[in-house]
Amino acid sequence: MILVEGDYHPLTYSEKNIQLNGVVKSKFAKLTDRYKNITYVPRKTISEFTDSDFRDGYHVHKRVGLEFTKELLEYLDNRAGRERN
C-alpha cells in the first residue's frame, strides 16, 4: 500500500489543519513501522504545489497533476531500486 501525503491549497492553511496534519503524519509513521508493506510518501518528498498550481480550492491543473505523478513514480521507482540492493 502506498500512502501519499496530500497537499492543501496554500490559502487554506490554518492552525487546525496543520495540527491535524501532524496527527495524521504520526499515525502514518506508526503504520509504516508496524506493516512493512506500507510505503509512506511525505509531502516534502515531492514538489509542493503553489497557489497558481490550483484551478480551484482543491484541484490542480492537469499539467501540474501530470508533473506530480511523474515525480511520484520516479520517487517510488528509486525507492524500490534502493530496497532491492
Secondary structure as the mmCIF struct_conf table of DSSP 4:
data_model
#
loop_
_struct_conf.conf_type_id
_struct_conf.id
_struct_conf.beg_label_comp_id
_struct_conf.beg_label_asym_id
_struct_conf.beg_label_seq_id
_struct_conf.end_label_comp_id
_struct_conf.end_label_asym_id
_struct_conf.end_label_seq_id
STRN STRN1 ILE A 2 VAL A 4
HELX_RH_3T_P HELX_RH_3T_P1 PRO A 10 THR A 12
HELX_RH_AL_P HELX_RH_AL_P1 GLU A 15 ARG A 34
TURN_TY1_P TURN_TY1_P1 LYS A 36 ASN A 37
STRN STRN2 THR A 39 VAL A 41
HELX_RH_3T_P HELX_RH_3T_P2 ARG A 43 THR A 45
BEND BEND1 ILE A 46 ILE A 46
HELX_LH_PP_P HELX_LH_PP_P1 SER A 47 PHE A 49
HELX_RH_3T_P HELX_RH_3T_P3 ASP A 51 ASP A 53
STRN STRN3 PHE A 54 PHE A 54
BEND BEND2 ARG A 55 TYR A 58
STRN STRN4 VAL A 60 VAL A 60
HELX_RH_AL_P HELX_RH_AL_P2 LYS A 62 ARG A 84
#
